[in-house]
Amino acid sequence: MSSTPRRNVLVVYYAVTWPLRATIDEHLYSFRTYSPHRVFYLNLAARRMPDYLKRIPFDLILFHTIFLSRWNREAFCELMDQVEPLKSSGAVLAALPQDEFLSTDLLVEFINRLGITHVFPVAPPETWPQIYHGVDFKNVRFQRVLTGYLDPRMVDSVRDPAQTLARPIDIGYRAFDAPAWLGRFGRIKADLATAFCEAAPRHALAVDISTRTADTLLGLAWYQFLLRCKYTIGVEGGAGLLDRDGSIKRRTEDFLVQHPTASFREIEQACFPGQDGTLELTALSPRHLEACATRTCQILVQGEYNGMLQPGRHYLELRRDFSNLDEVLEVAGRDEARRAIVDTAYREVVAAAQCGYPHFVREVLEATLADRPQAPAHPGIDALYERATRDDRRSWRKVRVISTVSRRIPPSVRRSSRIMTVLRRLLDATR
């Protein structure tokens, strides 16, 4: 890689939470870690684009996943206005979207307004015409990627084959109770937790399963938890309906304010009748790869898993209707197949180059820069790169302040887009 000309790459992101989840942090900074190029970072939540960055001839501008978050539509529209001048930068413009079930009208508008030429979605190709309706597929290149990858440094830090067998927890699991507007598919994670908590005692299995926010495990703590578990459970990420303009989310949230004890069926009938199941968005989750890395045997609901995980070879399969739950728990109780499954998963998944961040970075850079002439040289570019790196570190100090303040605000208030917009504007005033 030493013979590769050093390009100038700008990663634009928007982060107001500190600290970042380890998986997001690894994804965001993977381009600096595993690229041979100068990778500049700009957090538009903490600072505006400085003049010295505007003068740099970038080869590539990447709009990161956490910039493209559309949970707050008003905030994202403001961000679009803010970055629109970058379309005349002369750089290749690329997007790394996720959550492709929500406010995709804004995502399509962003692609068209900015002149994005490369999109790296996580949704399956067969869903692209539905999700990205309005994008000219002849002029915009789409290439599917994973929602997250394995960082070799983290894999090395948790590699301990001796712990494969001696683990005190039979089945461990953490998940969140997904909102109803994600459809029935989104609710499977919570249903899994309930089903296993009820059935495991019949098989004398010790479990540590929770969907409580207070029990969330982040970063190294999550890996350490997996290292204490013989098995973990899971399902593909995704959603069963497309909320193109955010109206389903708004209707559902408004309905629950008036009917807080409503069942899912009542919510569906009132807010999105006949729409659940009209989108088949599924994707492999970083959690599946992390379980492979810690040699924790997975019990997974039937699915595609991006074609990377095979039932019986890399995991134990649970039918979608959970009808073989007791059979699967009996296999887990005997614990005879686990060692072979986790060793195979580690060898064929973790060791496979396509699951690591070096592969992800190389894939994105080759797709965007392979046919592009290098931008003109800029005098003093290395000094500007060092300055930008320092500025990015400083921006996190501001993020830490706003994150600390927002955590003191009750969750019910944080869910108000208007109030959070005011907080964001207060942060803008300090940039």
Secondary structure as UniProt FT lines:
FT   TURN            2..3
FT   STRAND          8..13
FT   HELIX           22..34
FT   STRAND          38..43
FT   TURN            44..46
FT   HELIX           51..54
FT   STRAND          60..63
FT   TURN            65..67
FT   HELIX           73..83
FT   HELIX           84..88
FT   STRAND          92..95
FT   TURN            100..101
FT   HELIX           104..114
FT   STRAND          118..119
FT   HELIX           125..127
FT   HELIX           128..131
FT   TURN            132..134
FT   TURN            137..139
FT   STRAND          141..142
FT   HELIX           152..158
FT   HELIX           161..163
FT   TURN            164..165
FT   STRAND          169..174
FT   HELIX           180..182
FT   HELIX           183..186
FT   HELIX           188..199
FT   HELIX           200..203
FT   STRAND          207..210
FT   HELIX           213..215
FT   HELIX           219..227
FT   STRAND          229..234
FT   STRAND          237..239
FT   TURN            244..245
FT   HELIX           247..258
FT   TURN            260..261
FT   HELIX           264..271
FT   TURN            273..277
FT   STRAND          281..283
FT   HELIX           286..293
FT   TURN            294..295
FT   STRAND          297..301
FT   HELIX           305..307
FT   TURN            312..314
FT   STRAND          315..318
FT   TURN            320..321
FT   TURN            323..324
FT   HELIX           325..334
FT   HELIX           338..345
FT   HELIX           346..350
FT   HELIX           353..355
FT   HELIX           357..369
FT   TURN            370..371
FT   TURN            379..380
FT   HELIX           381..407
FT   HELIX           411..414
FT   HELIX           417..429
//
